Amino acid sequence: MDRRDLITEKPNPNSSSIDSMSIREILEEINNEDAKIPVAVRTSIPQIEKAVELCVDAIKLGKHVFFIGAGTSGRLGVLDASEMPPTYSVPEDWFQGIIAGGDIALRKSIEGAEDKIELAINDLNEHNIQNDDVIIGISTSGAAKYVQTALNHGKEIGCKTIYLICNKEPFYRANVDLIISIEVGPEIIAGSTRMKAGTATKLALNMISTATMVRLGKIYGNLMVDLMAVNEKLVDRGIRIIQNLTDLNYEDSNAMLLSAEMSVKTALVMINKKCNLDEARKILERNNGILRDIIN
């Protein structure tokens, strides 16, 4: 395969004269292209479903999920992983983001980092990668040797490996359990994969992590019951969740949240089972934290 055969590298005929368009026309053309993204993601739902199953199984085994990529792909992986602990009160090591070039690459482009294959193995080793962990290698074109190496190394040591790309096939093939291919078509600016491909990648990562959290009992209904109320906004949200799921008013819900040491889920168990904090925690542990099993 030649790089020019990658759909993410091809010029987009719809924007061939974008430099002569008005601002409104430019924006409308970008919006027209962006409208194609959800359709492309939808066609990949069967593969995304399999990715969620792998992640759920891994975490139940006490393993971890790693997002690894270079450039925009790496930044999106780090972003998604970093949002899991505050949103769902999960351990920081459940989801981990790794970007070629290290944390400095989150703010500044590190030239050539995606081609340094030795860094991939070093980075995985630094994160104590183990068998049965899940590695999701993110590379819109599949042309990052760093990602390819990470996937191959992970497979060698017994990890579950997933290749998330935005082409029909990756430029660099890897030994993986699953390929998620989201074909969004040529970018509005040829090769600028931070745009449609980046958006598709974020949508897919959001779907994987969120569905995994739902399956692990971090949500009740569609409410974020496992949040830890650590700031004013989250305290208010936690109180309103308790209000919504009980007969308590705002003030009494606040008091229960305080009694539960700011854990919404624990407060709900205390209310539902009319028990104290220690008993509520034991009930949650016996039920693997699944609030629906406890309340129902």
N, C-alpha and C positions, 0 to 999 in steps of 0.2 A: 504494500500500500504506500502511495505517495502522500505526503502531507496535504498536497493540493486537492486530494480526493476527500478529505475530511469535510463534512458538511459545515462544521463550525469555522472552517477557513474560507469557505466559498463566498464570493461577493453576493449580496442580496439584490436581485434585480428591482425590487420595489423601492430601494433607496439609492439607486444608481445616480440620481441627480439631487441628493439631499443637500449638497453644498449650495444649491441655487434656490432652495425652498425658503419660504418665510418661516419665522419662528413657529407660528401656529401650524403650518404644514409639517414642520419637523416633529413637533410634539404629537400631532395626529398620526404620523407614520410610525413613530415609536410605539404609540398606544395600540395601533393596529397590529403590530408585530407581537407586542406583549399579550394581546388577547389570544394568541395561539398557544401560549404556554400551558394553561390548565388542561386544554384538550390533549396535549402531548403527555402531560403527567398522568392523566387518566388512563391512557393506553398502557402505562407501566404499572398500574395498581397490582396486577397479579405478582409481579416481581417484588414490588414494595411489600406486599403481604408476606412473602417468604422471608424477606429481610427482618420484618417485625418478629416473626416466629423465631428466627435465629437469635435475635436480641433478647427476647423474653426467656427463652431456654437458657441462654448464657447467664443472665442475671440471676435466675432461679438457682443456678449451680454455684453462685458466688463468684462468677466471672465478670468480665468487663467488656465494654464496647468502645472501640477506638475509631475516631474519624481522623483520617490522615490525608493530607493533600498539600499542594503548593499554590502560592498566590491566592487568588480569590477563592479557589476551592478549599484551601487550607483555612482561610479566615472564616469561611462559612461553617466549617466543621468545628472550629474552636468556639465560635459563637453559640452554636446549638448545644454543644456539650456544657458550656459554662452556664447556660440558663437552666439546666436541670436541677441543681441543688436548691436554688432559691424558690423555684416554682413548685417543686414536688417534695422538697425536704429529703432528697436522696443523698447518699454518700457521694463525695466529690469524685470518687474513683469509678463510679458506675459508668459514666460516660466521660471519655477523655478526648480532647482534641489535640492533634499534633500537626504542626505546620513546618514545612521545609524552611530552614533558616532560623528556627526558633522564634521566641516571642517578639523579637525585634521586627520580624517579617510581618507581624500584624499591622504595623504602622508604616513600614518602609519596604519597598521592593528589594529583595535580596537576589541580585542577578545570578543566574545559573544554579540556584539552589535546587530546582526541580530536576536537574541533570546529575546531581551528586548522589550516586547510588549508595555510597558508603555511609552517608548521613542517615539514610532510611533505617538501616539495621541498628545503627548507634542510637537513634531516637527511640526505636521500639524497645531496645534493651534498657534504656534509661527509664522507660515507663513500665519495666518489669512485665513485659508481655509474656503470657503463658498459654499453654494448650487450652483449647475450648473457649478462649476469648474470641470476640468478633472484631475483625478489622474491616472497616468500610473505607476503601480507597476511593477518593474523590478526584476525578480528572475529567473535565468536560470533553476534552479531545482524546483522552486516553494516551496522551503523548508525554506524560511526565515519568521519566525513568525512576524518580524517587518513589512514586506511588506504585509503579510496577514492582520494584524491588521489595517494597514493604509487603505487598500482597503475596509475592512468591515466598518471602521469608516466613511470613505468618503461616502460610499453608504448610511449609516444611516442618514447623514445630507443632502443628496440630490445631491451629486456629481455624475458625470459620471465616471465610473471606468473601467480600462483596465488592464488586467493581461498579461504581456509580459514574456513568458517562452520559454525554449528550450527543453521541454519534451512534450510528448503527453498530459499529464495532470499534474497539479501542485501537489506536495506532500501535501501541505496545501491548501485546497480549500478556495475560498473566494467568497463573494457575488459581482459579477461584471457584467457589461453590455457586456463585450467583452473579449475573450481570444485570444491572438495572440500566437500561438504555432509554433515555428520554430524548427523542429527536425533535428539537425545537426549530430546526431549520437554520439557514444562514442568519448571522447577526445583522442588525441595522447598520452597524459599522463593521466591515469585514474583519473577523477574527477577535472582536471585542467580546469575549465570552463572559465578562463580568455582567453583561446585560441579560439577554434571554436565557442563556445557559446557566448563569449565576442564579437567576430567579427560579428556574426550574430546580436547580440543586437545592436551594433553600426550602422550596416547597416539599421536596422529597425528604429532606432531613427532618423537617418539622413533622411530617407524617410518620416517619419511622420512630422518632423519639416520643411523640405524643401518644401514638397507638400503643407503644411499648408500656408507657406509664399507665395508660388506661387498663391494659391487660394485667398489670401488676397491682391494681387496686388503689392507685393514687388519685382516682377520681370517683366521686359518687354522683350518679346522674351525669350532669356536665359541670359539676362544681369542684373547685380546687381544694378539696377537703384536707389534703396533706400539706398545705402550705404552713410555714412557720411565720407567725406574725412578728416581724422584726423591724417594721417601720410603720409610720402612721397609716399609710395607704393599706398595707397588708393587715394591720390591726382592724381597721374599719371593714375590710373585705371579710376577714375572718368572723367578725361579729355578725355581719349581715348573712353569712352562710349559716351560722348557728341559728339565727332568727328564722331563716328560710326553712330550715329542716326541723324546727322545734316550735313549741308554743311560747317560747320566751320572748320578752321584749328586748329592746336594744341594751338597756342597762344590765339586765340579768344575764344576757348573752355575754356581755363584756366581763361580768364577774366570773362566769364559768370559764371563759377563755383564760383569765388570770389564774384560776384554780388549776387549770390544765397546763400551766406553764407555757402558755401561748401556742399550744398545739390544738388546732381546730378539730382534728379527728379524735383526739383523746377526749376533748370536751364533749363531743357528740356521744361518745360511748358512755361517759360519766352520766350524761343526762338520760340517755335511753335505758341504761341498765341500773340507774340510781345507785351508782357505786363511787368509790373514791378514786384518786389518781392512780395508785398502785394497782388496784383491781382492774381499772380500765386498761392499763398498759398490758397486764397479763392476758386480758381478753383479746386485745389486738394481736398479741404475739401468738396466741393459740389459733387465731383465725388468719394468720399470715398477713395481717393488716388490711384485710378485705372488709370494708365497712358494710357493704351490702349484706354479706353473710351474717354479720352481727346484728344489724338492725332488723333484717327480715326474719 
